Amino acid sequence: MSGIIGRPHEDIIQTRDEWQAASDRFGAVEGYPGDRLPAPELPGIPLKPRGNKR
């Protein structure tokens, strides 16, 4: 699920759901002999960006 860093919570939920549904969006994984790995569970609260602290 690369490319979702810094995205709104709703985008992350949608992307996770698409991964779980084996959407064509992510393509096939070559060379991995096992089943598709499940996406990690999301917390029960909306995710918030941390911001850029330097």
mmJSON file of the N, C-alpha and C atoms, coordinates in Angstrom:
{"data_MODEL":{"atom_site":{
"group_PDB":["ATOM","ATOM","ATOM","ATOM","ATOM","ATOM","ATOM","ATOM","ATOM","ATOM","ATOM","ATOM","ATOM","ATOM","ATOM","ATOM","ATOM","ATOM","ATOM","ATOM","ATOM","ATOM","ATOM","ATOM","ATOM","ATOM","ATOM","ATOM","ATOM","ATOM","ATOM","ATOM","ATOM","ATOM","ATOM","ATOM","ATOM","ATOM","ATOM","ATOM","ATOM","ATOM","ATOM","ATOM","ATOM","ATOM","ATOM","ATOM","ATOM","ATOM","ATOM","ATOM","ATOM","ATOM","ATOM","ATOM","ATOM","ATOM","ATOM","ATOM","ATOM","ATOM","ATOM","ATOM","ATOM","ATOM","ATOM","ATOM","ATOM","ATOM","ATOM","ATOM","ATOM","ATOM","ATOM","ATOM","ATOM","ATOM","ATOM","ATOM","ATOM","ATOM","ATOM","ATOM","ATOM","ATOM","ATOM","ATOM","ATOM","ATOM","ATOM","ATOM","ATOM","ATOM","ATOM","ATOM","ATOM","ATOM","ATOM","ATOM","ATOM","ATOM","ATOM","ATOM","ATOM","ATOM","ATOM","ATOM","ATOM","ATOM","ATOM","ATOM","ATOM","ATOM","ATOM","ATOM","ATOM","ATOM","ATOM","ATOM","ATOM","ATOM","ATOM","ATOM","ATOM","ATOM","ATOM","ATOM","ATOM","ATOM","ATOM","ATOM","ATOM","ATOM","ATOM","ATOM","ATOM","ATOM","ATOM","ATOM","ATOM","ATOM","ATOM","ATOM","ATOM","ATOM","ATOM","ATOM","ATOM","ATOM","ATOM","ATOM","ATOM","ATOM","ATOM","ATOM","ATOM","ATOM","ATOM","ATOM","ATOM","ATOM"],
"id":[1,2,3,4,5,6,7,8,9,10,11,12,13,14,15,16,17,18,19,20,21,22,23,24,25,26,27,28,29,30,31,32,33,34,35,36,37,38,39,40,41,42,43,44,45,46,47,48,49,50,51,52,53,54,55,56,57,58,59,60,61,62,63,64,65,66,67,68,69,70,71,72,73,74,75,76,77,78,79,80,81,82,83,84,85,86,87,88,89,90,91,92,93,94,95,96,97,98,99,100,101,102,103,104,105,106,107,108,109,110,111,112,113,114,115,116,117,118,119,120,121,122,123,124,125,126,127,128,129,130,131,132,133,134,135,136,137,138,139,140,141,142,143,144,145,146,147,148,149,150,151,152,153,154,155,156,157,158,159,160,161,162],
"type_symbol":["N","C","C","N","C","C","N","C","C","N","C","C","N","C","C","N","C","C","N","C","C","N","C","C","N","C","C","N","C","C","N","C","C","N","C","C","N","C","C","N","C","C","N","C","C","N","C","C","N","C","C","N","C","C","N","C","C","N","C","C","N","C","C","N","C","C","N","C","C","N","C","C","N","C","C","N","C","C","N","C","C","N","C","C","N","C","C","N","C","C","N","C","C","N","C","C","N","C","C","N","C","C","N","C","C","N","C","C","N","C","C","N","C","C","N","C","C","N","C","C","N","C","C","N","C","C","N","C","C","N","C","C","N","C","C","N","C","C","N","C","C","N","C","C","N","C","C","N","C","C","N","C","C","N","C","C","N","C","C","N","C","C"],
"label_atom_id":["N","CA","C","N","CA","C","N","CA","C","N","CA","C","N","CA","C","N","CA","C","N","CA","C","N","CA","C","N","CA","C","N","CA","C","N","CA","C","N","CA","C","N","CA","C","N","CA","C","N","CA","C","N","CA","C","N","CA","C","N","CA","C","N","CA","C","N","CA","C","N","CA","C","N","CA","C","N","CA","C","N","CA","C","N","CA","C","N","CA","C","N","CA","C","N","CA","C","N","CA","C","N","CA","C","N","CA","C","N","CA","C","N","CA","C","N","CA","C","N","CA","C","N","CA","C","N","CA","C","N","CA","C","N","CA","C","N","CA","C","N","CA","C","N","CA","C","N","CA","C","N","CA","C","N","CA","C","N","CA","C","N","CA","C","N","CA","C","N","CA","C","N","CA","C","N","CA","C","N","CA","C","N","CA","C","N","CA","C"],
"label_alt_id":[null,null,null,null,null,null,null,null,null,null,null,null,null,null,null,null,null,null,null,null,null,null,null,null,null,null,null,null,null,null,null,null,null,null,null,null,null,null,null,null,null,null,null,null,null,null,null,null,null,null,null,null,null,null,null,null,null,null,null,null,null,null,null,null,null,null,null,null,null,null,null,null,null,null,null,null,null,null,null,null,null,null,null,null,null,null,null,null,null,null,null,null,null,null,null,null,null,null,null,null,null,null,null,null,null,null,null,null,null,null,null,null,null,null,null,null,null,null,null,null,null,null,null,null,null,null,null,null,null,null,null,null,null,null,null,null,null,null,null,null,null,null,null,null,null,null,null,null,null,null,null,null,null,null,null,null,null,null,null,null,null,null],
"label_comp_id":["MET","MET","MET","SER","SER","SER","GLY","GLY","GLY","ILE","ILE","ILE","ILE","ILE","ILE","GLY","GLY","GLY","ARG","ARG","ARG","PRO","PRO","PRO","HIS","HIS","HIS","GLU","GLU","GLU","ASP","ASP","ASP","ILE","ILE","ILE","ILE","ILE","ILE","GLN","GLN","GLN","THR","THR","THR","ARG","ARG","ARG","ASP","ASP","ASP","GLU","GLU","GLU","TRP","TRP","TRP","GLN","GLN","GLN","ALA","ALA","ALA","ALA","ALA","ALA","SER","SER","SER","ASP","ASP","ASP","ARG","ARG","ARG","PHE","PHE","PHE","GLY","GLY","GLY","ALA","ALA","ALA","VAL","VAL","VAL","GLU","GLU","GLU","GLY","GLY","GLY","TYR","TYR","TYR","PRO","PRO","PRO","GLY","GLY","GLY","ASP","ASP","ASP","ARG","ARG","ARG","LEU","LEU","LEU","PRO","PRO","PRO","ALA","ALA","ALA","PRO","PRO","PRO","GLU","GLU","GLU","LEU","LEU","LEU","PRO","PRO","PRO","GLY","GLY","GLY","ILE","ILE","ILE","PRO","PRO","PRO","LEU","LEU","LEU","LYS","LYS","LYS","PRO","PRO","PRO","ARG","ARG","ARG","GLY","GLY","GLY","ASN","ASN","ASN","LYS","LYS","LYS","ARG","ARG","ARG"],
"label_asym_id":["A","A","A","A","A","A","A","A","A","A","A","A","A","A","A","A","A","A","A","A","A","A","A","A","A","A","A","A","A","A","A","A","A","A","A","A","A","A","A","A","A","A","A","A","A","A","A","A","A","A","A","A","A","A","A","A","A","A","A","A","A","A","A","A","A","A","A","A","A","A","A","A","A","A","A","A","A","A","A","A","A","A","A","A","A","A","A","A","A","A","A","A","A","A","A","A","A","A","A","A","A","A","A","A","A","A","A","A","A","A","A","A","A","A","A","A","A","A","A","A","A","A","A","A","A","A","A","A","A","A","A","A","A","A","A","A","A","A","A","A","A","A","A","A","A","A","A","A","A","A","A","A","A","A","A","A","A","A","A","A","A","A"],
"label_entity_id":["1","1","1","1","1","1","1","1","1","1","1","1","1","1","1","1","1","1","1","1","1","1","1","1","1","1","1","1","1","1","1","1","1","1","1","1","1","1","1","1","1","1","1","1","1","1","1","1","1","1","1","1","1","1","1","1","1","1","1","1","1","1","1","1","1","1","1","1","1","1","1","1","1","1","1","1","1","1","1","1","1","1","1","1","1","1","1","1","1","1","1","1","1","1","1","1","1","1","1","1","1","1","1","1","1","1","1","1","1","1","1","1","1","1","1","1","1","1","1","1","1","1","1","1","1","1","1","1","1","1","1","1","1","1","1","1","1","1","1","1","1","1","1","1","1","1","1","1","1","1","1","1","1","1","1","1","1","1","1","1","1","1"],
"label_seq_id":[1,1,1,2,2,2,3,3,3,4,4,4,5,5,5,6,6,6,7,7,7,8,8,8,9,9,9,10,10,10,11,11,11,12,12,12,13,13,13,14,14,14,15,15,15,16,16,16,17,17,17,18,18,18,19,19,19,20,20,20,21,21,21,22,22,22,23,23,23,24,24,24,25,25,25,26,26,26,27,27,27,28,28,28,29,29,29,30,30,30,31,31,31,32,32,32,33,33,33,34,34,34,35,35,35,36,36,36,37,37,37,38,38,38,39,39,39,40,40,40,41,41,41,42,42,42,43,43,43,44,44,44,45,45,45,46,46,46,47,47,47,48,48,48,49,49,49,50,50,50,51,51,51,52,52,52,53,53,53,54,54,54],
"pdbx_PDB_ins_code":[null,null,null,null,null,null,null,null,null,null,null,null,null,null,null,null,null,null,null,null,null,null,null,null,null,null,null,null,null,null,null,null,null,null,null,null,null,null,null,null,null,null,null,null,null,null,null,null,null,null,null,null,null,null,null,null,null,null,null,null,null,null,null,null,null,null,null,null,null,null,null,null,null,null,null,null,null,null,null,null,null,null,null,null,null,null,null,null,null,null,null,null,null,null,null,null,null,null,null,null,null,null,null,null,null,null,null,null,null,null,null,null,null,null,null,null,null,null,null,null,null,null,null,null,null,null,null,null,null,null,null,null,null,null,null,null,null,null,null,null,null,null,null,null,null,null,null,null,null,null,null,null,null,null,null,null,null,null,null,null,null,null],
"Cartn_x":[0.823,0.0,0.87,1.807,2.684,1.946,2.446,1.895,0.742,0.482,-0.637,-0.192,1.102,1.607,1.093,0.576,0.111,-1.248,-1.967,-3.281,-4.353,-5.509,-6.61,-7.085,-7.642,-8.111,-9.035,-9.93,-10.877,-10.17,-9.099,-8.32,-7.644,-7.16,-6.498,-7.502,-8.692,-9.732,-10.08,-10.26,-10.614,-9.505,-8.265,-7.136,-7.046,-7.225,-7.195,-8.309,-9.501,-10.623,-10.352,-9.748,-9.415,-8.376,-7.394,-6.388,-7.049,-7.911,-8.577,-9.455,-10.029,-10.902,-10.1,-8.773,-7.887,-8.144,-8.288,-8.528,-7.39,-7.722,-6.711,-5.778,-6.13,-5.322,-3.871,-3.642,-2.308,-1.536,-2.182,-1.491,-1.139,-0.46,-0.067,1.294,1.482,2.78,3.488,4.618,5.37,6.395,6.549,7.595,7.276,6.067,5.675,4.762,5.164,4.413,3.125,2.939,1.783,0.589,-0.447,-1.643,-1.338,-2.199,-2.086,-2.132,-1.221,-1.205,-2.317,-2.983,-4.035,-3.439,-4.2,-3.784,-3.927,-3.105,-3.224,-4.553,-5.01,-6.224,-5.98,-7.014,-6.938,-7.487,-6.996,-7.537,-9.001,-9.715,-11.123,-11.383,-10.341,-10.484,-9.863,-10.297,-9.698,-8.203,-7.437,-6.009,-5.788,-4.82,-4.493,-3.024,-2.708,-1.292,-0.519,0.722,1.578,2.167,2.268,2.945,4.429,5.114,6.521,7.296,7.836,8.573,10.059,10.653,12.11,12.738],
"Cartn_y":[-1.182,0.0,1.249,1.254,2.414,3.613,4.794,5.999,6.609,6.151,6.725,7.556,7.751,8.574,9.998,10.573,11.949,12.122,11.055,11.123,11.28,11.836,11.94,10.555,10.508,9.257,8.493,9.195,8.547,7.859,8.468,7.857,6.574,6.587,5.406,4.268,4.584,3.562,2.977,3.833,3.366,2.482,2.893,2.121,0.77,0.754,-0.506,-1.436,-0.885,-1.695,-2.272,-1.483,-1.971,-3.087,-2.955,-4.004,-5.29,-5.173,-6.344,-7.034,-6.272,-6.822,-7.354,-7.334,-7.794,-7.016,-5.718,-4.832,-4.928,-4.714,-4.704,-3.499,-2.545,-1.332,-1.654,-2.728,-3.029,-4.032,-4.658,-5.608,-6.901,-7.756,-9.052,-8.942,-9.736,-9.825,-11.046,-10.814,-11.901,-12.468,-13.769,-14.417,-14.673,-14.372,-14.665,-15.878,-16.98,-18.23,-18.304,-17.419,-17.52,-16.708,-16.744,-15.947,-14.475,-13.629,-12.179,-11.885,-11.056,-10.685,-9.674,-9.788,-8.818,-7.475,-6.433,-5.096,-5.035,-4.235,-4.129,-3.466,-3.799,-3.177,-1.692,-0.902,0.532,0.786,1.819,2.129,2.572,2.528,2.888,4.381,5.177,6.633,7.152,8.299,8.848,9.128,8.82,9.109,10.593,11.16,12.577,12.681,13.594,13.762,14.32,13.887,14.366,15.722,16.092,17.343,17.11,18.126,18.01,18.811,18.126,18.807,18.74,19.887,19.952,20.92],
"Cartn_z":[0.0,0.0,0.0,-0.872,-0.913,-1.488,-1.19,-1.763,-0.991,0.239,0.975,2.168,2.326,3.422,3.257,4.306,4.268,3.613,3.393,2.765,3.848,3.472,4.435,4.901,6.073,6.68,5.723,5.056,4.154,2.989,2.489,1.409,1.888,3.102,3.662,3.819,4.296,4.439,3.07,2.083,0.733,0.158,0.319,-0.201,0.487,1.808,2.555,2.082,1.907,1.438,0.053,-0.821,-2.163,-2.093,-1.208,-1.041,-0.55,0.447,1.014,-0.038,-0.95,-1.988,-3.189,-3.088,-4.166,-5.452,-5.317,-6.451,-7.47,-8.722,-9.789,-9.66,-8.819,-8.643,-8.294,-7.548,-7.037,-7.881,-8.839,-9.694,-8.972,-9.674,-9.125,-8.453,-7.415,-6.746,-7.326,-7.965,-8.592,-7.612,-7.62,-6.848,-5.389,-4.942,-3.556,-3.58,-2.941,-3.077,-2.247,-1.289,-0.403,-0.868,-0.047,-0.307,-0.082,-0.612,-0.419,1.084,1.544,2.957,3.239,4.382,4.702,5.108,4.859,5.305,6.827,7.491,8.95,9.341,10.514,11.04,11.269,11.09,11.373,12.769,13.43,14.752,14.64,15.739,15.753,15.735,15.57,15.531,14.239,13.745,12.526,12.704,11.674,11.683,11.421,12.102,11.906,11.519,10.602,10.247,11.434,11.566,12.658,12.386,11.146,10.819,10.628,10.178,9.893,10.941,11.938,13.008,12.709,12.551,12.302,13.244],
"occupancy":[1.0,1.0,1.0,1.0,1.0,1.0,1.0,1.0,1.0,1.0,1.0,1.0,1.0,1.0,1.0,1.0,1.0,1.0,1.0,1.0,1.0,1.0,1.0,1.0,1.0,1.0,1.0,1.0,1.0,1.0,1.0,1.0,1.0,1.0,1.0,1.0,1.0,1.0,1.0,1.0,1.0,1.0,1.0,1.0,1.0,1.0,1.0,1.0,1.0,1.0,1.0,1.0,1.0,1.0,1.0,1.0,1.0,1.0,1.0,1.0,1.0,1.0,1.0,1.0,1.0,1.0,1.0,1.0,1.0,1.0,1.0,1.0,1.0,1.0,1.0,1.0,1.0,1.0,1.0,1.0,1.0,1.0,1.0,1.0,1.0,1.0,1.0,1.0,1.0,1.0,1.0,1.0,1.0,1.0,1.0,1.0,1.0,1.0,1.0,1.0,1.0,1.0,1.0,1.0,1.0,1.0,1.0,1.0,1.0,1.0,1.0,1.0,1.0,1.0,1.0,1.0,1.0,1.0,1.0,1.0,1.0,1.0,1.0,1.0,1.0,1.0,1.0,1.0,1.0,1.0,1.0,1.0,1.0,1.0,1.0,1.0,1.0,1.0,1.0,1.0,1.0,1.0,1.0,1.0,1.0,1.0,1.0,1.0,1.0,1.0,1.0,1.0,1.0,1.0,1.0,1.0,1.0,1.0,1.0,1.0,1.0,1.0],
"B_iso_or_equiv":[0.0,0.0,0.0,0.0,0.0,0.0,0.0,0.0,0.0,0.0,0.0,0.0,0.0,0.0,0.0,0.0,0.0,0.0,0.0,0.0,0.0,0.0,0.0,0.0,0.0,0.0,0.0,0.0,0.0,0.0,0.0,0.0,0.0,0.0,0.0,0.0,0.0,0.0,0.0,0.0,0.0,0.0,0.0,0.0,0.0,0.0,0.0,0.0,0.0,0.0,0.0,0.0,0.0,0.0,0.0,0.0,0.0,0.0,0.0,0.0,0.0,0.0,0.0,0.0,0.0,0.0,0.0,0.0,0.0,0.0,0.0,0.0,0.0,0.0,0.0,0.0,0.0,0.0,0.0,0.0,0.0,0.0,0.0,0.0,0.0,0.0,0.0,0.0,0.0,0.0,0.0,0.0,0.0,0.0,0.0,0.0,0.0,0.0,0.0,0.0,0.0,0.0,0.0,0.0,0.0,0.0,0.0,0.0,0.0,0.0,0.0,0.0,0.0,0.0,0.0,0.0,0.0,0.0,0.0,0.0,0.0,0.0,0.0,0.0,0.0,0.0,0.0,0.0,0.0,0.0,0.0,0.0,0.0,0.0,0.0,0.0,0.0,0.0,0.0,0.0,0.0,0.0,0.0,0.0,0.0,0.0,0.0,0.0,0.0,0.0,0.0,0.0,0.0,0.0,0.0,0.0,0.0,0.0,0.0,0.0,0.0,0.0],
"pdbx_formal_charge":[null,null,null,null,null,null,null,null,null,null,null,null,null,null,null,null,null,null,null,null,null,null,null,null,null,null,null,null,null,null,null,null,null,null,null,null,null,null,null,null,null,null,null,null,null,null,null,null,null,null,null,null,null,null,null,null,null,null,null,null,null,null,null,null,null,null,null,null,null,null,null,null,null,null,null,null,null,null,null,null,null,null,null,null,null,null,null,null,null,null,null,null,null,null,null,null,null,null,null,null,null,null,null,null,null,null,null,null,null,null,null,null,null,null,null,null,null,null,null,null,null,null,null,null,null,null,null,null,null,null,null,null,null,null,null,null,null,null,null,null,null,null,null,null,null,null,null,null,null,null,null,null,null,null,null,null,null,null,null,null,null,null],
"auth_seq_id":[1,1,1,2,2,2,3,3,3,4,4,4,5,5,5,6,6,6,7,7,7,8,8,8,9,9,9,10,10,10,11,11,11,12,12,12,13,13,13,14,14,14,15,15,15,16,16,16,17,17,17,18,18,18,19,19,19,20,20,20,21,21,21,22,22,22,23,23,23,24,24,24,25,25,25,26,26,26,27,27,27,28,28,28,29,29,29,30,30,30,31,31,31,32,32,32,33,33,33,34,34,34,35,35,35,36,36,36,37,37,37,38,38,38,39,39,39,40,40,40,41,41,41,42,42,42,43,43,43,44,44,44,45,45,45,46,46,46,47,47,47,48,48,48,49,49,49,50,50,50,51,51,51,52,52,52,53,53,53,54,54,54],
"auth_comp_id":["MET","MET","MET","SER","SER","SER","GLY","GLY","GLY","ILE","ILE","ILE","ILE","ILE","ILE","GLY","GLY","GLY","ARG","ARG","ARG","PRO","PRO","PRO","HIS","HIS","HIS","GLU","GLU","GLU","ASP","ASP","ASP","ILE","ILE","ILE","ILE","ILE","ILE","GLN","GLN","GLN","THR","THR","THR","ARG","ARG","ARG","ASP","ASP","ASP","GLU","GLU","GLU","TRP","TRP","TRP","GLN","GLN","GLN","ALA","ALA","ALA","ALA","ALA","ALA","SER","SER","SER","ASP","ASP","ASP","ARG","ARG","ARG","PHE","PHE","PHE","GLY","GLY","GLY","ALA","ALA","ALA","VAL","VAL","VAL","GLU","GLU","GLU","GLY","GLY","GLY","TYR","TYR","TYR","PRO","PRO","PRO","GLY","GLY","GLY","ASP","ASP","ASP","ARG","ARG","ARG","LEU","LEU","LEU","PRO","PRO","PRO","ALA","ALA","ALA","PRO","PRO","PRO","GLU","GLU","GLU","LEU","LEU","LEU","PRO","PRO","PRO","GLY","GLY","GLY","ILE","ILE","ILE","PRO","PRO","PRO","LEU","LEU","LEU","LYS","LYS","LYS","PRO","PRO","PRO","ARG","ARG","ARG","GLY","GLY","GLY","ASN","ASN","ASN","LYS","LYS","LYS","ARG","ARG","ARG"],
"auth_asym_id":["A","A","A","A","A","A","A","A","A","A","A","A","A","A","A","A","A","A","A","A","A","A","A","A","A","A","A","A","A","A","A","A","A","A","A","A","A","A","A","A","A","A","A","A","A","A","A","A","A","A","A","A","A","A","A","A","A","A","A","A","A","A","A","A","A","A","A","A","A","A","A","A","A","A","A","A","A","A","A","A","A","A","A","A","A","A","A","A","A","A","A","A","A","A","A","A","A","A","A","A","A","A","A","A","A","A","A","A","A","A","A","A","A","A","A","A","A","A","A","A","A","A","A","A","A","A","A","A","A","A","A","A","A","A","A","A","A","A","A","A","A","A","A","A","A","A","A","A","A","A","A","A","A","A","A","A","A","A","A","A","A","A"],
"auth_atom_id":["N","CA","C","N","CA","C","N","CA","C","N","CA","C","N","CA","C","N","CA","C","N","CA","C","N","CA","C","N","CA","C","N","CA","C","N","CA","C","N","CA","C","N","CA","C","N","CA","C","N","CA","C","N","CA","C","N","CA","C","N","CA","C","N","CA","C","N","CA","C","N","CA","C","N","CA","C","N","CA","C","N","CA","C","N","CA","C","N","CA","C","N","CA","C","N","CA","C","N","CA","C","N","CA","C","N","CA","C","N","CA","C","N","CA","C","N","CA","C","N","CA","C","N","CA","C","N","CA","C","N","CA","C","N","CA","C","N","CA","C","N","CA","C","N","CA","C","N","CA","C","N","CA","C","N","CA","C","N","CA","C","N","CA","C","N","CA","C","N","CA","C","N","CA","C","N","CA","C","N","CA","C","N","CA","C","N","CA","C"],
"pdbx_PDB_model_num":[1,1,1,1,1,1,1,1,1,1,1,1,1,1,1,1,1,1,1,1,1,1,1,1,1,1,1,1,1,1,1,1,1,1,1,1,1,1,1,1,1,1,1,1,1,1,1,1,1,1,1,1,1,1,1,1,1,1,1,1,1,1,1,1,1,1,1,1,1,1,1,1,1,1,1,1,1,1,1,1,1,1,1,1,1,1,1,1,1,1,1,1,1,1,1,1,1,1,1,1,1,1,1,1,1,1,1,1,1,1,1,1,1,1,1,1,1,1,1,1,1,1,1,1,1,1,1,1,1,1,1,1,1,1,1,1,1,1,1,1,1,1,1,1,1,1,1,1,1,1,1,1,1,1,1,1,1,1,1,1,1,1]
}}}
